[in-house]
Amino acid sequence: MHKPLSAIALAAGLVASGLTFVSSAQAQALDAAGLQTIDAAVNAVAPKMVSWRRDIHAHPELSGQEVRTAKLVAEHLKKLGMEVQTGVGGTGVVGTLKGGLPGKVVALRADMDALPVLENTGLPFASKAKANYLGKEVPVMHACGHDAHTAMLMGAAEVLVGMKAQLPGTVKFIFQPAEEGAPVEADANGKVPSFGAKAMIEAGALKDVQAIYGLHITSNLPGGVVGYRSGPLMAGSDNITIHVEGRGGHGSSPWATIDPIVAASQVVMGLQTVVSRQLNISQEPAVVTIGQIQGGTRYNIIPDKVEMMGTLRTFDEDMRQEALKRITTTAESIAAASGAKASVRFGPVAYPVTTNPAQLTQASLPALNLAMGGKTMVIPKVAGSEDFSEFQKVVPGFFYFLGAPPKGKEFAKAPPNHSALFDIDEDQLPTGARSLAALAVDFLQRK
């Protein structure tokens, strides 16, 4: 997931002195007896989830390279007697559980990929893996909790298989590769083949599905607490690449050149006005950040070109499109004023806003509250992004966060996702599996 989760930490901090949990008076299809059945099965599979998580954590795989993880998942689902598809949208796996009674189709999703991060947790099962990332050998770590997501969904699958005879409908278990981004470099036009959720959709993973659920583990909420919100939850994300072309020469004679470094500096400053002066942020927040600038080879040589890379985060599609236009116009115009030329492209990462539909959110809350013992809370919007949003473009989808800071760590101070120190409380693996199974059963039973 493309984050930080500082907004979640803030939300948690605001209620740290006395958590304010959400209650709902709506009637749910899942009742206490049904939850007891789920709990018994979750408790039985809990040790396996810890084992799976540690195994996957010790053997992380980058986006598009999740071969070992996919094999582990597929073999587990096959042993459970499911219909299993592999190689879906790359290394994706889809397991289909047909209940003993006719009914609807619901999907549960987990992502499987890791990050190019050198682990520094000191865990006995810490990663020592290395892999090729954009032409370079890099260390690999599950620094975002996808190992836990995979283990929890494997557990939920075993739980629901045990309830097969009573299930009125079908559950699809979607294990997704490449959530963290494109597994290959973009071409000259900034394009890459479809990847992640989008590739799985194009391969038919959502065929007949009427709703989809997913969660993300975080160390920045109190343990065992679910954070959610209706409507925009996580920002849409667009990669920005800007090339500024000038005319190089000697640093002692800048008047004989068109200095792309000066022009690029002016572009960076000008882009800050896109949000502060050009977008109506009273409607939704937005962020434009330039995080990388490359240009020049020596202190006294003015180069011909400068390349900048950054990110746009928005929570509204109309605002996003407006921001894309204004970023392009601003960069091109400022560069032109210096005699330089700017070209702007967006992608390959271009994730939509992760938006929880109001109707599905409200309908799901009673079962979620039941499964969590009432420990659910509304959180502010999160400027990170998630390609679960691609699934939500096709079918209604509900996404939420599960707090799992390591034991002994205060959630507001625990290392965040994407940190080399990131870790979780494995006692929350059953909590996540319970919530996913409960939401699936509730959706199928709900009229």
ZASE-960395 format. One record per residue (C-alpha): residue in one letter; residue number from 1; x, y, z. Coordinates in Angstrom, 1 decimal. Layout:
<nodes>
{node A; NUM; {X; Y; Z}}
...
</nodes>
This chain:
<nodes>
{node M; 1; {0.0; 0.0; 0.0}}
{node H; 2; {1.2; 3.5; -0.9}}
{node K; 3; {0.9; 5.4; 2.4}}
{node P; 4; {1.9; 6.9; 5.2}}
{node L; 5; {-0.9; 6.2; 7.7}}
{node S; 6; {-0.3; 9.3; 9.7}}
{node A; 7; {-4.0; 10.1; 9.5}}
{node I; 8; {-4.8; 6.8; 11.2}}
{node A; 9; {-2.3; 7.5; 13.9}}
{node L; 10; {-3.9; 10.9; 14.4}}
{node A; 11; {-7.3; 9.4; 14.6}}
{node A; 12; {-6.1; 6.8; 17.1}}
{node G; 13; {-4.4; 9.5; 19.1}}
{node L; 14; {-7.5; 11.6; 19.4}}
{node V; 15; {-9.3; 8.7; 21.1}}
{node A; 16; {-6.4; 7.2; 23.0}}
{node S; 17; {-7.6; 8.4; 26.3}}
{node G; 18; {-11.0; 6.7; 25.9}}
{node L; 19; {-11.8; 5.0; 22.6}}
{node T; 20; {-15.1; 6.0; 21.1}}
{node F; 21; {-16.5; 3.0; 19.2}}
{node V; 22; {-19.3; 3.0; 16.7}}
{node S; 23; {-22.5; 1.1; 17.4}}
{node S; 24; {-25.2; 0.3; 15.0}}
{node A; 25; {-28.8; -0.6; 15.6}}
{node Q; 26; {-29.3; -2.2; 12.2}}
{node A; 27; {-30.2; -5.9; 12.3}}
{node Q; 28; {-27.5; -8.2; 10.8}}
{node A; 29; {-28.0; -11.5; 9.1}}
{node L; 30; {-25.1; -13.0; 11.1}}
{node D; 31; {-26.1; -13.6; 14.7}}
{node A; 32; {-24.2; -14.5; 17.9}}
{node A; 33; {-24.6; -18.2; 17.3}}
{node G; 34; {-23.2; -17.9; 13.8}}
{node L; 35; {-20.3; -15.9; 15.2}}
{node Q; 36; {-19.6; -18.7; 17.8}}
{node T; 37; {-19.3; -21.2; 15.0}}
{node I; 38; {-16.9; -18.9; 13.2}}
{node D; 39; {-14.9; -18.3; 16.4}}
{node A; 40; {-14.5; -22.0; 17.1}}
{node A; 41; {-13.1; -22.6; 13.6}}
{node V; 42; {-10.8; -19.5; 13.8}}
{node N; 43; {-9.4; -20.6; 17.1}}
{node A; 44; {-8.6; -24.0; 15.6}}
{node V; 45; {-6.8; -22.6; 12.6}}
{node A; 46; {-5.0; -19.8; 14.6}}
{node P; 47; {-1.6; -21.6; 15.0}}
{node K; 48; {-1.6; -22.3; 11.3}}
{node M; 49; {-2.0; -18.6; 10.5}}
{node V; 50; {1.0; -17.7; 12.6}}
{node S; 51; {3.0; -20.4; 10.9}}
{node W; 52; {1.9; -19.3; 7.4}}
{node R; 53; {2.6; -15.6; 8.2}}
{node R; 54; {6.1; -16.4; 9.5}}
{node D; 55; {6.9; -18.6; 6.5}}
{node I; 56; {5.7; -15.9; 4.1}}
{node H; 57; {7.5; -13.2; 6.0}}
{node A; 58; {10.8; -15.1; 5.8}}
{node H; 59; {10.4; -15.6; 2.1}}
{node P; 60; {9.0; -12.3; 0.7}}
{node E; 61; {8.6; -11.7; -3.0}}
{node L; 62; {8.4; -8.4; -4.9}}
{node S; 63; {5.4; -7.3; -7.0}}
{node G; 64; {4.9; -9.7; -9.9}}
{node Q; 65; {7.3; -12.2; -8.5}}
{node E; 66; {5.0; -13.9; -5.9}}
{node V; 67; {5.6; -17.4; -7.3}}
{node R; 68; {6.4; -19.2; -4.0}}
{node T; 69; {3.6; -17.4; -2.1}}
{node A; 70; {1.1; -18.2; -4.8}}
{node K; 71; {2.0; -21.8; -4.8}}
{node L; 72; {1.6; -22.0; -1.0}}
{node V; 73; {-1.8; -20.4; -1.3}}
{node A; 74; {-3.0; -22.5; -4.2}}
{node E; 75; {-1.9; -25.8; -2.5}}
{node H; 76; {-3.8; -24.8; 0.7}}
{node L; 77; {-7.0; -24.0; -1.2}}
{node K; 78; {-6.8; -27.2; -3.2}}
{node K; 79; {-6.4; -29.2; 0.0}}
{node L; 80; {-9.6; -27.6; 1.2}}
{node G; 81; {-11.3; -29.0; -1.9}}
{node M; 82; {-11.9; -25.7; -3.7}}
{node E; 83; {-11.9; -24.9; -7.3}}
{node V; 84; {-8.6; -23.0; -7.8}}
{node Q; 85; {-7.3; -20.8; -10.6}}
{node T; 86; {-3.7; -19.9; -10.7}}
{node G; 87; {-1.8; -17.4; -12.9}}
{node V; 88; {-4.7; -14.9; -12.7}}
{node G; 89; {-3.5; -11.5; -13.7}}
{node G; 90; {0.1; -12.6; -13.3}}
{node T; 91; {0.7; -14.7; -10.2}}
{node G; 92; {-2.7; -14.2; -8.7}}
{node V; 93; {-4.7; -17.0; -7.2}}
{node V; 94; {-8.5; -17.3; -7.0}}
{node G; 95; {-10.2; -20.0; -4.9}}
{node T; 96; {-14.0; -20.6; -5.3}}
{node L; 97; {-16.1; -22.1; -2.5}}
{node K; 98; {-19.6; -23.0; -3.5}}
{node G; 99; {-21.9; -23.3; -0.5}}
{node G; 100; {-24.4; -26.0; 0.0}}
{node L; 101; {-27.3; -23.7; -0.7}}
{node P; 102; {-27.9; -21.4; -3.6}}
{node G; 103; {-27.4; -17.7; -3.2}}
{node K; 104; {-25.2; -14.6; -3.9}}
{node V; 105; {-21.5; -14.4; -4.7}}
{node V; 106; {-19.1; -12.5; -2.4}}
{node A; 107; {-15.3; -12.1; -2.7}}
{node L; 108; {-12.6; -11.6; 0.0}}
{node R; 109; {-9.2; -10.2; -1.1}}
{node A; 110; {-5.7; -10.3; 0.2}}
{node D; 111; {-2.5; -8.9; -1.4}}
{node M; 112; {0.7; -11.0; -1.5}}
{node D; 113; {3.6; -8.8; -2.5}}
{node A; 114; {6.5; -7.4; -0.5}}
{node L; 115; {8.7; -4.3; -0.7}}
{node P; 116; {12.4; -3.5; -1.6}}
{node V; 117; {13.3; -2.8; 2.1}}
{node L; 118; {16.2; -4.1; 4.2}}
{node E; 119; {14.6; -5.6; 7.3}}
{node N; 120; {15.8; -4.4; 10.6}}
{node T; 121; {13.3; -6.0; 13.0}}
{node G; 122; {15.7; -8.7; 14.5}}
{node L; 123; {12.9; -11.2; 14.3}}
{node P; 124; {14.0; -14.9; 14.3}}
{node F; 125; {12.1; -15.2; 11.0}}
{node A; 126; {13.3; -11.9; 9.5}}
{node S; 127; {13.8; -11.8; 5.8}}
{node K; 128; {17.2; -12.4; 4.3}}
{node A; 129; {15.8; -12.4; 0.8}}
{node K; 130; {17.1; -10.4; -2.2}}
{node A; 131; {15.6; -10.0; -5.6}}
{node N; 132; {15.8; -8.0; -8.8}}
{node Y; 133; {14.0; -4.7; -8.7}}
{node L; 134; {14.2; -2.5; -11.9}}
{node G; 135; {17.5; -3.9; -12.9}}
{node K; 136; {19.1; -3.8; -9.4}}
{node E; 137; {19.5; -6.4; -6.7}}
{node V; 138; {17.7; -5.3; -3.6}}
{node P; 139; {16.8; -6.6; -0.2}}
{node V; 140; {13.1; -7.7; 0.2}}
{node M; 141; {10.8; -7.4; 3.2}}
{node H; 142; {7.2; -7.7; 4.1}}
{node A; 143; {7.2; -4.1; 5.5}}
{node C; 144; {3.5; -3.5; 4.8}}
{node G; 145; {1.8; -6.5; 6.4}}
{node H; 146; {0.8; -8.4; 3.2}}
{node D; 147; {2.2; -11.6; 4.7}}
{node A; 148; {-0.4; -11.2; 7.5}}
{node H; 149; {-3.2; -10.4; 4.9}}
{node T; 150; {-2.4; -13.6; 3.0}}
{node A; 151; {-2.3; -15.7; 6.2}}
{node M; 152; {-5.6; -14.3; 7.5}}
{node L; 153; {-7.4; -15.0; 4.2}}
{node M; 154; {-6.0; -18.5; 4.1}}
{node G; 155; {-7.4; -18.9; 7.6}}
{node A; 156; {-10.7; -17.4; 6.7}}
{node A; 157; {-10.9; -19.9; 3.7}}
{node E; 158; {-10.4; -22.9; 6.0}}
{node V; 159; {-13.1; -21.5; 8.4}}
{node L; 160; {-15.6; -21.0; 5.7}}
{node V; 161; {-15.0; -24.4; 4.1}}
{node G; 162; {-16.0; -25.9; 7.4}}
{node M; 163; {-19.3; -24.1; 7.1}}
{node K; 164; {-19.8; -25.0; 3.4}}
{node A; 165; {-23.1; -27.0; 3.9}}
{node Q; 166; {-24.8; -24.0; 5.6}}
{node L; 167; {-23.5; -21.3; 3.2}}
{node P; 168; {-26.2; -19.8; 1.0}}
{node G; 169; {-24.1; -18.9; -2.0}}
{node T; 170; {-20.5; -18.7; -3.1}}
{node V; 171; {-17.3; -17.1; -1.7}}
{node K; 172; {-14.3; -16.2; -3.9}}
{node F; 173; {-10.9; -15.9; -2.3}}
{node I; 174; {-8.8; -13.5; -4.3}}
{node F; 175; {-5.1; -13.5; -3.5}}
{node Q; 176; {-3.6; -10.6; -5.5}}
{node P; 177; {-0.1; -9.8; -6.7}}
{node A; 178; {1.5; -6.4; -7.3}}
{node E; 179; {-0.5; -4.1; -5.0}}
{node E; 180; {2.6; -2.1; -4.4}}
{node G; 181; {3.0; -1.1; -8.0}}
{node A; 182; {4.0; -2.0; -11.5}}
{node P; 183; {6.3; -5.1; -11.6}}
{node V; 184; {8.1; -3.8; -14.8}}
{node E; 185; {9.4; -0.4; -15.9}}
{node A; 186; {7.3; 1.9; -17.9}}
{node D; 187; {7.9; 2.4; -21.6}}
{node A; 188; {8.9; 5.7; -23.2}}
{node N; 189; {5.3; 6.9; -22.9}}
{node G; 190; {5.0; 5.9; -19.2}}
{node K; 191; {2.8; 2.9; -20.0}}
{node V; 192; {3.0; -0.6; -18.5}}
{node P; 193; {0.8; -3.6; -18.9}}
{node S; 194; {-2.1; -3.9; -16.5}}
{node F; 195; {-1.0; -5.2; -13.1}}
{node G; 196; {-2.3; -6.0; -9.6}}
{node A; 197; {-6.1; -5.7; -9.1}}
{node K; 198; {-6.7; -4.4; -12.6}}
{node A; 199; {-5.0; -7.3; -14.2}}
{node M; 200; {-7.0; -9.8; -12.1}}
{node I; 201; {-10.2; -8.0; -13.0}}
{node E; 202; {-9.3; -8.2; -16.7}}
{node A; 203; {-8.7; -12.0; -16.2}}
{node G; 204; {-12.2; -12.5; -14.8}}
{node A; 205; {-11.6; -12.6; -11.1}}
{node L; 206; {-14.8; -10.7; -10.3}}
{node K; 207; {-17.0; -12.7; -12.6}}
{node D; 208; {-20.5; -13.0; -10.9}}
{node V; 209; {-19.2; -11.3; -7.7}}
{node Q; 210; {-21.7; -8.9; -6.1}}
{node A; 211; {-19.6; -7.5; -3.4}}
{node I; 212; {-16.0; -7.6; -2.2}}
{node Y; 213; {-14.3; -7.1; 1.2}}
{node G; 214; {-10.7; -6.4; 2.1}}
{node L; 215; {-8.7; -5.2; 5.1}}
{node H; 216; {-5.2; -3.7; 5.7}}
{node I; 217; {-3.3; -4.3; 8.9}}
{node T; 218; {-1.6; -1.3; 10.6}}
{node S; 219; {0.5; -0.7; 13.6}}
{node N; 220; {-1.0; 2.8; 14.0}}
{node L; 221; {-4.3; 1.8; 15.5}}
{node P; 222; {-4.9; 0.2; 18.9}}
{node G; 223; {-4.6; -3.6; 18.8}}
{node G; 224; {-7.9; -5.3; 17.8}}
{node V; 225; {-9.6; -2.1; 16.7}}
{node V; 226; {-11.1; -1.7; 13.2}}
{node G; 227; {-10.9; 1.8; 11.5}}
{node Y; 228; {-13.2; 2.6; 8.6}}
{node R; 229; {-15.2; 5.3; 7.0}}
{node S; 230; {-18.0; 5.5; 4.5}}
{node G; 231; {-17.2; 7.3; 1.2}}
{node P; 232; {-13.6; 8.3; 0.3}}
{node L; 233; {-11.3; 6.3; 2.6}}
{node M; 234; {-7.9; 6.4; 0.9}}
{node A; 235; {-6.6; 8.8; -1.8}}
{node G; 236; {-6.3; 8.2; -5.4}}
{node S; 237; {-2.6; 8.1; -6.5}}
{node D; 238; {-1.0; 9.3; -9.7}}
{node N; 239; {2.8; 9.1; -10.4}}
{node I; 240; {4.1; 12.3; -12.0}}
{node T; 241; {7.2; 12.5; -14.2}}
{node I; 242; {8.3; 15.8; -15.6}}
{node H; 243; {11.2; 16.3; -18.0}}
{node V; 244; {12.6; 19.8; -18.3}}
{node E; 245; {14.8; 20.3; -21.4}}
{node G; 246; {17.1; 23.3; -21.7}}
{node R; 247; {20.5; 23.9; -23.4}}
{node G; 248; {23.6; 23.0; -21.4}}
{node G; 249; {26.9; 24.8; -21.1}}
{node H; 250; {29.5; 26.2; -18.8}}
{node G; 251; {28.4; 27.2; -15.3}}
{node S; 252; {30.4; 30.4; -15.6}}
{node S; 253; {28.3; 31.6; -18.6}}
{node P; 254; {24.7; 30.8; -17.8}}
{node W; 255; {23.5; 33.5; -20.2}}
{node A; 256; {24.8; 31.3; -23.0}}
{node T; 257; {22.6; 28.4; -21.8}}
{node I; 258; {19.0; 27.7; -21.0}}
{node D; 259; {19.4; 26.3; -17.5}}
{node P; 260; {17.0; 23.4; -16.9}}
{node I; 261; {18.0; 23.2; -13.2}}
{node V; 262; {16.7; 26.7; -12.5}}
{node A; 263; {13.6; 26.1; -14.6}}
{node A; 264; {13.0; 22.8; -12.7}}
{node S; 265; {13.4; 24.6; -9.4}}
{node Q; 266; {10.8; 27.1; -10.4}}
{node V; 267; {8.5; 24.3; -11.6}}
{node V; 268; {8.7; 22.6; -8.2}}
{node M; 269; {7.7; 25.8; -6.4}}
{node G; 270; {5.0; 26.6; -8.9}}
{node L; 271; {3.4; 23.1; -8.4}}
{node Q; 272; {2.8; 24.0; -4.8}}
{node T; 273; {0.2; 26.5; -6.0}}
{node V; 274; {-1.8; 23.8; -7.7}}
{node V; 275; {-3.3; 22.8; -4.3}}
{node S; 276; {-2.9; 26.0; -2.4}}
{node R; 277; {-4.3; 28.3; -5.1}}
{node Q; 278; {-5.9; 26.4; -7.9}}
{node L; 279; {-8.0; 23.6; -6.4}}
{node N; 280; {-11.0; 24.1; -4.2}}
{node I; 281; {-9.7; 22.2; -1.1}}
{node S; 282; {-12.8; 23.1; 0.9}}
{node Q; 283; {-14.4; 20.1; -1.0}}
{node E; 284; {-11.6; 17.6; -0.5}}
{node P; 285; {-8.0; 17.7; 0.4}}
{node A; 286; {-5.2; 17.1; -2.1}}
{node V; 287; {-1.4; 16.7; -2.1}}
{node V; 288; {1.2; 17.3; -4.8}}
{node T; 289; {4.8; 16.2; -3.8}}
{node I; 290; {7.9; 16.1; -5.9}}
{node G; 291; {10.2; 13.5; -4.3}}
{node Q; 292; {13.0; 13.0; -6.8}}
{node I; 293; {15.1; 15.3; -9.0}}
{node Q; 294; {17.9; 14.2; -11.2}}
{node G; 295; {20.0; 16.4; -13.4}}
{node G; 296; {23.6; 17.3; -14.0}}
{node T; 297; {27.0; 15.6; -13.7}}
{node R; 298; {29.4; 18.2; -12.4}}
{node Y; 299; {29.4; 21.4; -10.2}}
{node N; 300; {30.3; 23.7; -13.1}}
{node I; 301; {28.4; 22.2; -16.0}}
{node I; 302; {24.8; 23.3; -16.7}}
{node P; 303; {23.1; 20.1; -18.1}}
{node D; 304; {20.7; 19.8; -21.0}}
{node K; 305; {17.9; 18.0; -19.1}}
{node V; 306; {16.4; 17.5; -15.6}}
{node E; 307; {13.9; 14.8; -14.6}}
{node M; 308; {11.5; 15.1; -11.7}}
{node M; 309; {9.2; 12.5; -10.2}}
{node G; 310; {6.4; 12.9; -7.7}}
{node T; 311; {2.9; 12.0; -6.7}}
{node L; 312; {-0.6; 13.5; -6.7}}
{node R; 313; {-3.1; 12.4; -4.1}}
{node T; 314; {-6.8; 13.3; -4.4}}
{node F; 315; {-10.1; 12.1; -2.9}}
{node D; 316; {-12.4; 13.2; -5.8}}
{node E; 317; {-12.3; 12.1; -9.4}}
{node D; 318; {-13.3; 15.6; -10.8}}
{node M; 319; {-10.7; 17.2; -8.6}}
{node R; 320; {-8.1; 14.6; -9.7}}
{node Q; 321; {-8.8; 15.4; -13.4}}
{node E; 322; {-8.6; 19.1; -12.7}}
{node A; 323; {-5.3; 18.7; -10.8}}
{node L; 324; {-3.8; 16.6; -13.7}}
{node K; 325; {-4.6; 19.4; -16.1}}
{node R; 326; {-3.2; 22.2; -13.9}}
{node I; 327; {0.0; 20.3; -13.1}}
{node T; 328; {0.6; 20.0; -16.8}}
{node T; 329; {-0.2; 23.6; -17.6}}
{node T; 330; {1.8; 24.9; -14.6}}
{node A; 331; {4.9; 22.9; -15.5}}
{node E; 332; {4.8; 23.7; -19.2}}
{node S; 333; {4.2; 27.4; -18.7}}
{node I; 334; {6.8; 28.0; -16.0}}
{node A; 335; {9.5; 26.1; -18.1}}
{node A; 336; {8.5; 28.1; -21.2}}
{node A; 337; {9.0; 31.4; -19.3}}
{node S; 338; {12.7; 30.4; -18.9}}
{node G; 339; {13.1; 29.4; -22.5}}
{node A; 340; {13.0; 25.7; -21.5}}
{node K; 341; {10.5; 23.0; -22.4}}
{node A; 342; {8.7; 20.8; -20.0}}
{node S; 343; {6.9; 17.5; -20.8}}
{node V; 344; {4.6; 15.9; -18.2}}
{node R; 345; {3.3; 12.4; -18.0}}
{node F; 346; {1.4; 10.4; -15.4}}
{node G; 347; {1.6; 6.8; -14.4}}
{node P; 348; {2.3; 3.9; -14.4}}
{node V; 349; {0.7; 4.0; -10.9}}
{node A; 350; {-2.7; 5.6; -11.2}}
{node Y; 351; {-4.9; 4.2; -8.5}}
{node P; 352; {-8.5; 5.5; -8.1}}
{node V; 353; {-9.8; 6.7; -4.8}}
{node T; 354; {-10.7; 3.9; -2.4}}
{node T; 355; {-14.3; 4.6; -1.7}}
{node N; 356; {-16.6; 2.6; 0.6}}
{node P; 357; {-20.2; 2.9; -0.8}}
{node A; 358; {-22.6; 4.2; 1.9}}
{node Q; 359; {-25.2; 1.4; 1.4}}
{node L; 360; {-22.7; -1.5; 1.7}}
{node T; 361; {-20.9; 0.2; 4.6}}
{node Q; 362; {-24.1; 0.6; 6.6}}
{node A; 363; {-25.3; -2.9; 5.8}}
{node S; 364; {-21.9; -4.4; 6.8}}
{node L; 365; {-21.4; -2.5; 10.1}}
{node P; 366; {-23.7; -4.6; 12.3}}
{node A; 367; {-21.8; -7.8; 11.4}}
{node L; 368; {-18.4; -6.1; 11.7}}
{node N; 369; {-19.3; -4.7; 15.1}}
{node L; 370; {-20.4; -8.1; 16.2}}
{node A; 371; {-17.2; -9.7; 15.0}}
{node M; 372; {-15.1; -7.0; 16.6}}
{node G; 373; {-17.0; -6.9; 19.9}}
{node G; 374; {-17.9; -3.3; 19.1}}
{node K; 375; {-14.3; -2.2; 18.6}}
{node T; 376; {-14.8; -0.2; 15.4}}
{node M; 377; {-14.2; 3.5; 14.9}}
{node V; 378; {-14.6; 6.1; 12.1}}
{node I; 379; {-11.2; 7.4; 11.1}}
{node P; 380; {-10.2; 10.4; 9.0}}
{node K; 381; {-9.3; 10.1; 5.3}}
{node V; 382; {-5.9; 8.5; 4.6}}
{node A; 383; {-3.6; 10.1; 2.0}}
{node G; 384; {-2.2; 6.6; 1.2}}
{node S; 385; {-3.6; 4.7; -1.7}}
{node E; 386; {-4.7; 1.1; -2.5}}
{node D; 387; {-5.5; -0.7; -5.7}}
{node F; 388; {-8.5; -2.3; -3.9}}
{node S; 389; {-10.1; 0.7; -5.5}}
{node E; 390; {-9.9; -1.0; -8.8}}
{node F; 391; {-12.2; -3.7; -7.5}}
{node Q; 392; {-14.6; -1.1; -6.2}}
{node K; 393; {-14.9; 0.4; -9.7}}
{node V; 394; {-16.5; -2.9; -10.8}}
{node V; 395; {-18.5; -4.1; -7.8}}
{node P; 396; {-19.4; -2.5; -4.4}}
{node G; 397; {-16.5; -3.0; -2.1}}
{node F; 398; {-15.8; -2.3; 1.6}}
{node F; 399; {-12.2; -1.8; 2.9}}
{node Y; 400; {-11.1; -1.3; 6.5}}
{node F; 401; {-8.0; -1.2; 8.7}}
{node L; 402; {-7.1; -3.5; 11.6}}
{node G; 403; {-4.9; -2.3; 14.3}}
{node A; 404; {-2.1; -4.7; 15.3}}
{node P; 405; {0.9; -2.8; 16.9}}
{node P; 406; {3.6; -5.2; 18.2}}
{node K; 407; {3.2; -6.3; 21.8}}
{node G; 408; {4.7; -3.8; 24.1}}
{node K; 409; {4.6; -1.0; 21.5}}
{node E; 410; {2.4; 2.0; 21.9}}
{node F; 411; {0.4; 2.3; 18.7}}
{node A; 412; {1.1; 6.0; 18.3}}
{node K; 413; {4.8; 5.3; 18.4}}
{node A; 414; {5.0; 1.9; 16.7}}
{node P; 415; {7.1; 1.8; 13.4}}
{node P; 416; {4.7; 2.5; 10.5}}
{node N; 417; {4.0; 0.4; 7.4}}
{node H; 418; {6.9; 0.5; 4.9}}
{node S; 419; {9.4; 0.9; 7.8}}
{node A; 420; {12.4; -1.5; 8.1}}
{node L; 421; {11.2; -1.9; 11.7}}
{node F; 422; {7.6; -2.7; 10.8}}
{node D; 423; {6.1; -5.6; 12.8}}
{node I; 424; {2.7; -6.8; 14.0}}
{node D; 425; {1.0; -8.5; 16.9}}
{node E; 426; {0.3; -12.0; 15.6}}
{node D; 427; {-2.6; -12.3; 18.1}}
{node Q; 428; {-4.6; -10.2; 15.7}}
{node L; 429; {-4.4; -12.7; 12.8}}
{node P; 430; {-7.4; -14.6; 14.2}}
{node T; 431; {-9.2; -11.2; 14.6}}
{node G; 432; {-8.7; -10.4; 10.9}}
{node A; 433; {-9.8; -13.8; 9.8}}
{node R; 434; {-12.9; -13.6; 12.0}}
{node S; 435; {-13.9; -10.3; 10.6}}
{node L; 436; {-13.5; -11.4; 7.0}}
{node A; 437; {-15.4; -14.6; 7.5}}
{node A; 438; {-18.1; -12.8; 9.4}}
{node L; 439; {-18.6; -10.2; 6.7}}
{node A; 440; {-18.8; -12.9; 4.0}}
{node V; 441; {-21.3; -15.0; 5.9}}
{node D; 442; {-23.4; -11.9; 6.7}}
{node F; 443; {-23.5; -10.8; 3.1}}
{node L; 444; {-24.6; -14.2; 1.9}}
{node Q; 445; {-27.3; -14.5; 4.5}}
{node R; 446; {-28.5; -10.9; 4.2}}
{node K; 447; {-31.7; -10.5; 2.2}}
</nodes>
